[in-house]
Amino acid sequence: MINNQSAYQEYTSTYRELLQVLSAFSQQQLNTVPFEGSWTAAQVGEHLLKGTIADAVDGPGVPTHRAPDEMNAVIEGIFLDFSTKLQSPDFVLPEAKEYDKQNLLHAMEATVSRTEKAIQTQDLSMTYAEFDFPQVGPLTRLEWVCFGVAHAKRHIRQLKKIYSTLNA
């Protein structure tokens, strides 16, 4: 069994920052397109909800026959390279609609809590075999946590840019 505590701390601190950044937007700002080709802050939040790692961390696992963190560097290389624009798969694209700030934040907080509990209680060395990560393949629960953190960090950066644009 690997150290869940460091994965938990990294996930928790990243998602607390994410929630703090999203909370800073007013209801109106949350649904304002900041510049052409951008999502609204609410759409970024909805995208993160649709791309939640809760099921992967809490879902059925199978034994892993490699280092449980083998793909972490690949995942971080993809999501923390801010010079590239990534294309989201259709199933995690947010709707273009008006989002309610409190409902969005509440849904995110519930998802974060569920994920935090799973990180603390599941064997993170197990592979989640129900879904293959696009272009990478099956990931361990630990690697899903790494993805969740790197993905959130990417979008925290995006949200800060949106916020500063709207408040310029």
C-alpha positions in Angstrom: 0.0 0.0 0.0 1.4 3.4 -0.9 1.3 6.6 1.1 -2.2 8.0 0.7 -1.4 11.0 3.0 0.8 12.8 0.5 -1.7 12.3 -2.3 -4.5 13.4 0.0 -2.6 16.6 1.0 -1.7 17.5 -2.6 -5.3 16.9 -3.8 -6.8 18.8 -0.9 -4.6 21.9 -1.1 -5.1 22.1 -4.9 -8.9 21.8 -4.7 -9.1 24.2 -1.8 -7.3 26.8 -4.0 -9.6 26.0 -6.9 -12.7 26.5 -4.8 -11.3 29.7 -3.4 -10.5 31.1 -6.9 -14.0 30.1 -8.2 -15.7 31.7 -5.1 -14.0 35.0 -5.9 -16.2 35.5 -9.0 -19.5 37.2 -8.7 -22.6 35.5 -10.1 -22.5 37.7 -13.1 -18.7 37.3 -13.7 -19.0 33.6 -13.3 -21.1 33.5 -16.5 -19.3 36.2 -18.5 -17.1 35.1 -21.5 -13.9 37.0 -20.8 -12.5 36.9 -24.3 -13.2 35.2 -27.7 -12.6 31.5 -27.7 -12.7 31.2 -23.9 -15.1 29.4 -21.6 -16.7 31.3 -18.7 -15.5 30.6 -15.2 -18.7 28.6 -14.6 -18.0 26.4 -17.7 -14.5 25.7 -16.3 -16.1 24.6 -13.1 -18.6 22.4 -14.9 -15.9 20.9 -17.0 -14.0 20.0 -13.8 -17.2 18.4 -12.4 -17.7 16.4 -15.5 -14.0 15.3 -15.4 -14.1 14.3 -11.8 -11.8 11.5 -10.7 -14.1 10.4 -7.8 -15.3 7.3 -9.7 -11.8 6.3 -10.7 -10.4 6.6 -7.2 -13.5 5.0 -5.6 -14.4 2.5 -8.3 -13.4 -1.1 -8.7 -9.7 -1.7 -8.8 -7.5 -4.5 -10.2 -3.9 -5.4 -9.2 -1.3 -3.3 -10.9 1.8 -4.9 -12.4 4.0 -1.9 -12.6 5.0 1.1 -10.4 1.7 2.8 -9.3 3.1 6.2 -10.2 4.8 5.2 -13.5 2.5 7.5 -15.6 2.6 10.6 -13.2 5.4 12.3 -15.2 3.6 11.8 -18.5 0.3 13.2 -17.0 2.1 16.2 -15.5 4.0 16.7 -18.7 0.7 17.0 -20.6 -1.4 19.1 -18.2 1.3 21.3 -16.7 2.7 22.4 -20.1 0.9 25.7 -20.3 2.3 26.5 -23.8 -0.1 23.9 -25.3 -3.8 24.2 -25.8 -5.5 20.9 -25.0 -8.7 19.7 -26.6 -11.2 18.2 -24.1 -13.1 15.0 -25.0 -16.8 15.7 -25.8 -18.0 14.0 -22.7 -16.4 16.6 -20.4 -17.4 19.7 -22.5 -19.5 22.1 -20.5 -22.9 23.4 -21.7 -23.1 27.0 -22.9 -25.7 28.1 -20.3 -26.2 30.3 -17.2 -24.8 28.5 -14.1 -25.8 29.3 -10.5 -22.7 30.0 -8.4 -24.0 28.4 -5.2 -25.2 25.2 -7.0 -21.9 24.9 -8.8 -19.8 25.5 -5.7 -22.0 23.0 -3.7 -21.6 20.3 -6.4 -17.9 20.9 -6.5 -17.5 20.7 -2.7 -19.5 17.5 -2.6 -17.3 15.9 -5.3 -14.1 17.1 -3.6 -15.3 15.6 -0.3 -16.2 12.2 -1.9 -12.8 12.1 -3.7 -10.9 13.1 -0.5 -12.6 10.2 1.4 -11.8 7.8 -1.4 -8.1 8.9 -1.4 -7.9 8.2 2.3 -9.7 4.8 2.2 -8.8 3.1 -1.1 -5.6 1.3 -2.1 -4.2 3.8 -4.5 -1.8 1.3 -6.1 -4.7 -0.5 -7.7 -5.6 0.1 -11.3 -9.0 1.5 -12.3 -9.9 -0.7 -15.2 -13.3 0.7 -16.1 -12.0 3.5 -18.2 -8.8 4.1 -20.2 -7.3 7.5 -20.1 -7.2 8.9 -23.6 -3.9 8.2 -25.4 -2.4 6.8 -22.2 -4.4 3.7 -21.2 -5.4 2.4 -17.8 -4.2 4.4 -14.8 -3.8 3.5 -11.2 -5.9 5.3 -8.6 -2.7 7.2 -7.6 -2.2 8.3 -11.2 -5.9 9.4 -11.4 -5.2 11.6 -8.3 -2.1 13.0 -10.1 -4.3 13.8 -13.1 -6.9 15.4 -10.9 -4.3 17.6 -9.3 -2.5 18.6 -12.6 -5.8 19.1 -14.4 -7.1 21.4 -11.6 -3.8 23.3 -11.5 -4.1 24.0 -15.2 -7.6 25.3 -14.8 -6.7 27.3 -11.7 -4.3 29.2 -13.9 -7.0 29.6 -16.5 -9.5 30.9 -13.9 -7.0 33.4 -12.6 -6.5 34.7 -16.1 -10.3 35.0 -16.6 -10.7 36.8 -13.3 -8.0 39.3 -14.0 -9.4 39.9 -17.5 -12.9 40.6 -16.1 -11.5 42.8 -13.4 -9.1 44.8 -15.6 
